[in-house]
Amino acid sequence: MSAPTRDAWLELRELEPIFHTAAYGPTRQDAECFVDENFWEVGGSGTAYSRDVVLQVVQERLAKGDPESIPLDDFQCREVGAGVFLVTYVLHQPDRPTRRSTLWRSTPEGWKMLYHQGTPINTQP
């Protein structure tokens, strides 16, 4: 794995946490531009979700108004293949912290998400 360029790091940091920033625009169609046709996600429950299901949830979230502002830390970004980057971070949602990972591909059209996973962090001793 290699370190990304500064521009790639800054661009991907702006796009995370996925679907919780204003970077995606106000509509589902705007968000779709960032999601690869074969995108899928594994949620904290271990359930796999398709691109369409994830975009439906995004559409419902967008209908509620402004995107949430959820703090994150420990942001890391590494190039894992030619034009493919792994981003990891801890997301501090009010009800539970989660460790997140997203695979991104750099394309001529811009960044495309390939995969995302959120894993709850056990905060119990």
C-alpha positions in Angstrom: 0.0 0.0 0.0 1.2 3.5 -0.7 0.3 6.9 0.6 -2.1 8.9 -1.6 -1.2 12.3 -3.2 -2.3 15.3 -1.0 -5.1 16.1 -3.5 -6.5 12.6 -3.3 -6.3 12.6 0.5 -8.1 16.0 0.7 -10.8 15.0 -1.8 -11.6 11.7 -0.1 -11.6 13.3 3.3 -14.2 15.7 2.1 -16.4 12.8 0.9 -16.3 11.0 4.2 -18.2 10.0 6.1 -20.2 8.7 3.1 -23.6 10.2 2.7 -23.3 12.4 5.8 -21.7 15.4 4.2 -22.9 18.2 1.9 -20.4 17.0 -0.7 -22.9 14.7 -2.3 -25.4 17.4 -3.2 -29.1 17.7 -2.4 -30.6 14.9 -4.4 -30.3 11.2 -4.9 -29.2 11.7 -8.4 -26.3 13.8 -7.1 -25.3 11.0 -4.7 -25.6 8.4 -7.5 -22.7 10.1 -9.3 -20.3 8.9 -6.5 -21.5 5.3 -6.3 -20.2 2.6 -8.7 -22.8 0.5 -10.4 -21.5 -2.6 -8.5 -21.3 -0.8 -5.1 -22.4 -2.7 -2.0 -22.2 -2.2 1.7 -22.0 -4.3 4.9 -23.8 -2.6 7.8 -23.0 -2.9 11.5 -25.4 -5.8 11.8 -23.4 -7.8 9.2 -26.2 -7.4 6.6 -25.1 -6.8 3.0 -27.0 -4.0 1.2 -27.2 -3.3 -2.5 -26.5 0.0 -4.2 -30.2 0.6 -4.7 -31.1 0.0 -1.0 -28.3 2.3 0.2 -29.4 5.0 -2.3 -33.0 4.7 -1.1 -31.8 5.3 2.5 -29.8 8.3 1.3 -32.8 9.7 -0.5 -34.9 9.4 2.7 -32.1 11.1 4.7 -31.9 14.0 2.1 -35.6 14.5 2.4 -35.2 15.4 6.1 -33.0 18.4 5.2 -29.4 19.3 5.9 -26.9 16.4 6.2 -25.8 15.4 9.6 -22.6 16.7 11.0 -21.0 13.6 12.6 -17.4 13.9 13.9 -14.8 11.4 12.8 -11.2 10.8 13.7 -8.3 8.5 12.9 -8.8 9.2 9.2 -6.4 7.1 7.1 -6.1 6.8 3.3 -3.9 4.4 1.3 -3.7 3.5 -2.3 -4.2 -0.3 -2.5 -4.1 -0.7 -6.3 -3.9 1.4 -9.4 -6.3 4.2 -8.7 -8.1 2.4 -5.9 -7.9 3.8 -2.4 -8.9 2.4 1.0 -10.2 5.0 3.5 -10.7 4.1 7.2 -11.9 6.2 10.1 -13.8 6.1 13.4 -17.3 7.7 13.2 -18.7 9.1 16.4 -22.5 8.8 16.0 -24.5 9.8 19.1 -25.7 6.2 19.8 -22.5 4.3 18.9 -19.0 4.7 17.6 -18.2 2.7 14.5 -15.0 1.9 12.6 -15.6 2.6 8.9 -13.9 1.6 5.7 -14.6 2.6 2.1 -13.0 1.5 -1.1 -12.8 4.4 -3.7 -11.8 4.3 -7.4 -10.5 7.3 -9.2 -12.2 7.6 -12.6 -12.3 10.2 -15.4 -15.8 11.1 -14.1 -14.5 11.5 -10.5 -14.5 9.4 -7.4 -16.6 6.3 -7.3 -17.4 4.2 -4.1 -16.9 0.5 -4.6 -17.6 -0.8 -1.1 -18.3 0.4 2.4 -18.5 -1.2 5.8 -19.3 0.0 9.3 -18.4 -2.1 12.3 -19.6 -1.1 15.8 -16.8 -0.6 18.3 -17.4 -2.4 21.6 -17.1 0.3 24.3 -17.8 -2.1 27.2 -14.9 -3.0 29.5 
